[in-house]
């Protein structure tokens, strides 16, 4: 099992690095939203669209998901400490 920050990291208010293989081919993932209800119990909602959930709960119109390792199947698992593909300066 991996920590969330190894596969998904917020790097700006609207940008996130994401390990490309945690999402399905259509960009979906199992999401469980936990919120207190009026009785103090926990209400659980299930969702599956990461971009839409982030936009809804962060109150943003756009979200930028940046795949680690440029979505390369070899580089992606090794690139969480340096997730962005950098251009020569």
N, C-alpha and C positions, 0 to 999 in steps of 0.2 A: 504494500500500500504506500502511496506517495502523499506528501503534504500538498494541499491545494496550491500553495505558492510555487510549487515546482511545475505545475501545469497551467496555471492561470494567475497572472499578476497585473494589477492596475499600475500603469506607469504614468498616466496623466488623467485628468478628470474625465476624459472620453476615450482613452486608449488603453488597451490591454494586450499583453502578450498571451498567447494561448498555444499550448501544445496541440498541433493540428490533428492528432489522432485521438483526442478525447471527444471530438465531435463526430457525428455520423457523416456520411457523404453529403447529406442534405443540410449539414450544419446544425443538427439537433443534438441535444443532450438531456438526460433526465435531471430536472431541477425541482427541488422541494422548497417552497416558500413557507417559512414558519412565522406566524404572527399571533399575538395574544388576542383572544376574543373578549367579549364583554364580561364573561364569568371568570376571567383570569386563566382559562385553559388555553392550550395552544391549538390554533387552527392551522391545518396543513393544506396548501394548494400545490398541485403538481402542474408543471409547465415543461416545455421542451425547446423553446426558442431562446437561446442565450442572448442574442442581440436585442430581441424585443423585451425580455425581462430586464436587462440592464438599462435600456432606454426608459422603460416604465418607472423603475424604482430610483433611478438617478435623475429623472426628469430632464432627459436630453432628447434631442431630435435625431442625433447621429451617434454611432459608436464605431470605433475603429478597432477591429481585432487583427493583431499582427501575429501571423504564424511563426513559431520559433523555428530556427534553422531554415528559413525560407520554405518551409513545408517539405523539405527533403527528408525522406524516410530514414536516412542514416544520420544526418545532422540534427534533426529535430529532438531526439531524445537526449543529445549531449549538449544542447545549446541553451539551457535555461539560465545559465549564469551570464550568457552574452547572446540574448535572443535576436537581436536585430542584425540583419545583413548590412554591413557597412560598405559604403563606396570608398574608393581611394580619394584622398583629399587633394 
